[in-house]
Amino acid sequence: MTTVEPFDAVDVIRAKRDGGAVPEAALRWMVDAYTRGYVSDAQMASFAMAVFQRGMERDEIRVLTDAMIASGERMSFASLGKKTVDKHSTGGVGDKITLPLAPLVATFGVAVPQLSGRGLGHTGGTLDKLESIPGWRAALSNEEMFAQMQSDVGAVICAAGSGLAPADKKLYALRDVTGTVEAIPLIASSIMSKKIAEGTDALVLDVKFGSGAFMQDIDRARELARTMVALGTDSGVATTALLTDMSVPLGRAIGNANEVRESVEILAGGGPADVRELTLALAREMLALAGQPDADVAAALDDGRAMDTWKAMIRAQDGDPDAQLPTARETHVVTAPEDGVLTRLEALPFGVAAWRLGAGRARAEDPVIFEAGIDLHAKPGDRVVAGQPLFTLSAADEARFPRAMEALEGAWAIGGEAQEAGPIVRERITA
């Protein structure tokens, strides 16, 4: 017997195309029908473009997010017996914050279920960075993940299972090839459907703006942050967001193995000031949501407790935290052509250059080269002298250097005086 569908995709598309709100039942049906293959890619692409052009009301975004959650499993950490808090970054250049942050927060007895992804394009992936550690394993069963959080380790960074929000996985791939990635309702529902389905008690969002960010304009980044905070709050997940500057690469390492090295420096109480500052700011937010607003996170970095948790977390996933990390066979050093002050260092071109060196991937199935990347020897505001190294490019093959250097043309400048940089955390957004 043929099943009669309760709605028609064309009617849903027309409603949104003409600027109307799609009724809740119709929107839920659209997501479900697309997940099971009844609604075609062409129809969903048309709907996504209509959303891109017309937007969505808050209640529509809530329904869309809930429908994507309902397409798969929903996890619960209630049996752990301790608070769970997660963090999500919208991505940037040199953003390795998850690596020191997860063990730092777990040091305070809070469970951190950090389900992470891989890089695509100029933004790096947390799993790619960690896989540069010999033996480290990203794929864990739910049982392994729960056991690791239940133990003294407390933190887990691993790949999200295929059962969480499968509708989002299908829609994300479609958005990527149809020019609809930047639609705020679709970004917000994509991120939050996975985070809410994950089952965490609380969530802190690191929403970036600037040349190396997904949302380059601070006003659009703020709109995205507010939308996601509202979605989390409406779903019973305590959610806050920090708007953070991604105009300049974060830290001094851009790549995979070199970002792990920098993260270990942070865990040892050192490392670049901007990476430490953002790690501490996000840790304070996460612990405040977990009921520990007065936790001394700086002390936990400086006295070795966070490092101990890091090593235990890496070992729990079969990695060797003391192993030698991959190093590049080929390097190319760029030096200062004159005396002066480094006045500009744009994040996006440096992300693209690292990607071209092999640190990122053009397609989801491409491998990354763990040792490829860029190490910065100066940041804006630093005084330099002629001949001083500014940055070092690393690759497995010197043939990659010319295209990487092309990406960096005009991306940095030396002048007489640098403008004073603003704070890395610009705003805090709550419900």
N, C-alpha and C positions, 0 to 999 in steps of 0.2 A: 504494500500500500504506500502511495506517495505522500510524504509529509508536506503539509501546506505551511509555508513560512508566514509568520504573522506580520512581517513588514517587507518593504521593497527597498533595496539599496539606493535606487535612483531617487526615491522620495526623500531619503535621509540626506543624500548629497544635495538635492535641490534646496532643502530647508536651510542647510548651512550656507550654501552658495548665495542664497538670497538674504543672508544676514539674520536669520531666525535662530531660535534656540531649539535644539533637537530634543524631543520629549524623552524622558528617562528610559522608558521601556524600549523605545526605538534605538537609542544609543547603546544600551546594553546588548540588544540583539545584534547590532552592527558589529560590535567587537567579537561576540561569540560566533557569529556567522563567518566572519573573516578568519578566525582561529581554526574553525573546522573546514574551511575551504569553500563554503557556499558563496560568500562574497569574494570576488576576484581581486587580484592585485591592482588591476586597472581601476576598479571601482573604489578601492580603499585609497589609492593614490589620488584620485579625484577628490575624495572626501578630505584627505590630508591637506591638499592644496586649498580647499575651501576654508578649512580651519586656519591655515596660514594667512589667508587674505582677510577673513572675517572675524577671527578670534573666537573665544568661547567665554561664556559667563562662568562665574565661580562654581555654581552648582553643576554646570555641564562638565567642568574639569574634574570635579569630585566624582561624578558618575562614571566618566571615562576611566579614571584611575581605579575605581572600585571594580569596574568590569574587567579591567586587565588583571587585577589581583585575582578575581574569581575564575580566570581562565586556567589557573594552576593551583598548586598546593600553597598552603599558608602555614608557616612554621610558628612554633611557640617555644619560648625559653622559660616558661613559668616553672618548670620542674628544676631549674638550676638552683633556685633558692637564693639568688643574688641579682642585683640590678644589671640590666644589659643596656649598653649605650654604644651607638655606632656613629660614624662620621662619613660624610660623602663630600668629595671635592668635584667641582665641575671641570677641573683639569687645566693644566697649564704647562709651562716650560720649566723643567727642573723641580717639579712638584713631587718631592719624595716624602712629604710630611707623614703619610700613613705609617711609614716604617718605624720611626721613633715614637710616634704618637700612640699606637695601639699598645705596645708594652708599657709605656709610661702610665697610661690610664689604668691598665690591668694591675699595676703595682699596688694600687689602692683598693684591691679586692673587688673591682667592678669587672664584669664580663664584657669583652669587646668582640662581637661577631662581625669582623670586617670582611664582607663579601666583596671582592674586588674584581677588576677587569684587566684587559690587555689594551695596549695602545693602538691607535689607528691614526695615521697622519702625524701632525706635529706634536700631539700630546702623548706623553708616555703612559705606560700601563704599570700598575703596581706589581702585578704578577710577573711581568717581564723582568722587572728589576730584581725581584726576589729569586727568580729562576737562574740568575747569574751566580747564586750561591750553590756550590757543588752539593748535589743530592736533594735539594729542597723540593718539596712536592706541593703543587697547588691544588690538586684534586683530592678532596676528602669526602668521605661519606658523612651523612648527617650524624651518625653515631660517633665517628671520630671527632667531628667538630664539637659536639656536645661534651664529649669526654675531656677535650682539651680546655674548654671553658670552665668545666666543673672542677678541674684540677687546679693546682697552685699556679699554673701558667696563666690561665684566665683569658688570654687573648688568642685569637686565631685570625690569620689573613689567608683566605683561600678563594677558589673560584666558586661562583654561584652555581647551584645545581640547575639543570635544565627544566626542573619542575616549577620554578618560580616565574610567574607572569610570562608564560610562553607567548601570549598575545603581543606583549611588548617586544620580544625578540623578533617576531615576524614583522611587526610594524616598523621597528627601528631600521631593519635592513631595507625596507621599502622607502622610508624617508631619506635614507642615505643616497639613494639614486634618483630621487624625484625633486630635489631642491626644496624640501620642506623640513630639513633638520632644525632650522632656527625658530620654528613656531613655538612660542612660550608654552601654550597649553599642552603641546605634544612633548616638549622637553620635560616639563614638570610632571606630567602623568607617567612618563617613561621612568624617570628617576624614582619617583615616590611609590609607584606600584611595586617595584622590586624591594624597596626599603621597608614598606609597610608589610608586604608579604613575608619578609624575613622574620618579623616578629619581635624586633627590638623594642624595649620600653621607651627609649629616648634616642634622639637623632640630632646631630649638629651638622649643619651644612656650611661648607666653605665655598661661597659663590664668588667667582673671580671675574674681574673686569680688566680691560687693558689690551694691549696689542697681542699678547700671547694667550688670551682667554677666549672661550667659546662666545661669550657676550662681551664685545669690546667696549660697548657704551655702558657707563655706570648706571644710567637710568633704566636700561633694559635688564641689567643684572639685578638691580633692586626689585624690579617687577617680578622677575623669575624667583628671586628669594622669597618675596612676600607670598607668591602663589604656592610655593612648596611648603612654606611654614604653615599656611592655612590648610593645605591638604593633610599634612601630618597631624596637626591639631584636631581637625575634623575626624580623623581616624583613630584618635586616642593615643597617638604617639607624641610625647613631649618633644617639641621641635623648636630649635632656634637656628639662626643663620648669621654668619659673619660675611660682610662684603670685603674682599681682600684684593689688593693691587697686584696685577700680573702684567704690568707694563715692562718690567725688567725681569729676566730669568731669576727664579728663586734659588738662592744659594750660589755656589760656584761650580757645580757639577750638573751636566745635562747628558743623560744617557741611561745606562742600566747599572753595570758594575760600579762605575764611578759614583753614581748616586747612592748605592749601598754603602760605599766607603764613607761618603759624607754623612749619611745617617748614623753610622757607627761613631763618627766624631761627635755628633750631637748627643748620642747616648753616653759618651764618655765625658760629657760636660763641656765640650768645646764646640767646634764647627762654626759656620757663618752666622752672624748675628740675626739676619732676617729669618733663617730657617729655625733657629732656636726661638725667636720671638713668636712666630706663628704656631710652632709646636706647643709652646706654653699657653698661648691664648686659646687654642682649640681644646687643650687638655682641661683648662679651667672651666670652659663651657660644658664639656662632657661631664666632668665630675660634679658641677653644680646641678645639672639635670639628674644626676645619680644620687643627689642628696649630700654631697660633700663640697659645699661652696668654699670652704676654708682650706682645702687640701694644698699642701706646700709642694707644688709640682716641680719647681726649680730645684728644691733640695733632692728630690728623687732622681733627677738627672745627674746632679753633681756628686751624689754619694755612691753611685753605682747600682742602686736598686733597679732602675729601669734597664740598665745593661744586663743585669742578671736575668730579668724577665725576657728580654730580647733573645738571649742565648738559649734559654729554655724553650721559647716559642719556636725558634729555628730548628732546634734538635727534635722537638715533638713532631715536626713535619719532615724528618729525615735529612735535614740539612746540617752542614758542618759550619758553625759560626766562626770557627778559627781557621778555616781553609783559605788558601790563596785565591783571590778573585781573578777573573780573566783580565789580562792586560794586552793592549794593542801591539801588533807588530809594526805598524806604520804610524808616525805622528807628523804633524805639520804645525809649526809654531808661527803665529802672527805677532809681529812686534810693533811697538809704537813708532810712527814715522817722525815724531817730533816731541819736544817737551810740552807739557800742558796738563790739563785736567780732562779725564774721560767724562764727557758731558752727556753721552747718549749710548744706550745699549738696548736695542729693541728686542723684546722677547720672541715675537713670532719668527723673524728671520733666523734666529739662533735655533729655535725649535725645528724649523724646516731644514737647516743645515745638518743638525744632528740626525734627523730622519734620513737625509740623503747619505750620510756616512754609514748608515745601517742600523742605527739605534731604534728606529721605528719601522713600521710596515705600511705599504701602500694598499695591500689587500689583507683581509682577516687571516688568510691561510699562510701568509709570508712569515718566515722566521725572522727573529731579530738577532743582531750581532751584539752579544753582551758587552764586549770591550769597546764598541764604537761609541763616540760621543764627543763632547767638548768640555774642557776644563777652563774656567775663567780665572785669570790671574789679577784682574782689576774689575771694579764695579763703578758705576757713575758716582762722581765726587772724588774718586781717587786721583792723586797727582801721579803722573807718569813721566819718564824721561825717554828720549829717543833711544831705540834699540831694546827697550824693556819688553819682555813677553807680555802680551795682552791676553791671548787665549791660545790653547793648544787643541788642535783637532786630532782625533784618534780614529783609526779605521783598520780593517783587516787587509785592505787593498788600497794602495796609493792612488789608483785610478778614480777613487771616489772623491778625492780632494777638490778637483776643479769645480764640479757642480755644487759642492758644499760652499766653496768660496763665492760662487756666483750668488747664492742665497744671501750672503753676508754683505754684499755691496751696498753701501749707504746705510747699513744697520747700526753703525757705531760712529762716534765722532770725538775728536779731541779739540778742546777750545781753551779759552782763558779762564773760564769760571763756570762751575756747574750750578744748576738750579737746585735749591734745597728739596730733597725728596720728601714726599708726604709719608704719613704712617702707613704700614702695610695693611693694618686693619682699619678700614674706613668707617664702617657702621655695624651695629648689632641690631638684628631684626628679630622681633618676637611676635607672638600671636596677638 
